[in-house]
């Protein structure tokens, strides 16, 4: 399965949420891979606690592989269990699957597509889809070069039978709801761009689900310190956002799930381990539950959602 993670704006929690989903799938015994296609800011390594926090300096990352630098045939693959510097992630737990990062290159930057770039992308996706049960591709935000590269790759007949899914991340605010809707349904958005690359709009739309991040539940007991007027305002605002999301086709039926507001995600952007929730108690168990549920729903039959 290929999963493409995108967003129209930065700061949505796209990368940190995607990384935690993949981590939880690996703990469940699944072999998973994370591809850093955020060409302008390849910082997935920081989330996984790697020395190469801003892309790889050695070997060949996504930039050099896709652009065919130095005739490289395969991109660098990093075993997270073995190479992370974060103690809580070191040593592969019993029963877990492979957890592999394919990093970008430090200072790589955005680059345009051409037939050779697309061909290498198709070759990589085809190989990794056979090796891993889930391959998550973290794209640059907005209408990026990375998005157009993968759309062209998906139009290739060699990937026509591969299950592909798209997650569009947005924070639970008015501006982010508007931006996420525009990214999918607006001019030069995903659906329009997909049609240009001969991906049927109806079929493509079935591949897309939205993920809400930094969601505050007005009914949560954690908000007991707020004044009654603040709770009333928060409840009304939440209802307004739900109405807006429904009108813009980001409602319940098109949303895969949500991630609650969590201080660790907001301030540290890291993998949340059981040590963080159970031993140190710095992160909320509900946040981990959201990652697990998102991963399960990704693997489910979406026609039943």
FENFEN-V729560 format. One line per field, one symbol per residue. phi: phi as a letter, one per 20 degrees, with the letter a starting at -180 (. if undefined). A space follows every 50 residues. Layout:
phi=???
This chain:
phi=.dcddbaecfmengffffffffgffffeneecccdedegfbfdggffeme fefcofdcmcefffffemflmfecffcdffgedfeegfdfmffgneefcc ddeeegmfmfbeebffffffffffffffffedfbdddeeffmeefgffff ffffffffdfeefcccddebfecffffffffffedefmfgffffffemeg ffffffedcececledefefffeffffgfffffffffffffffffffemd fgfddfrcdffcgfffdclcfeefffeeeelecegfffgfffffffffef fffee
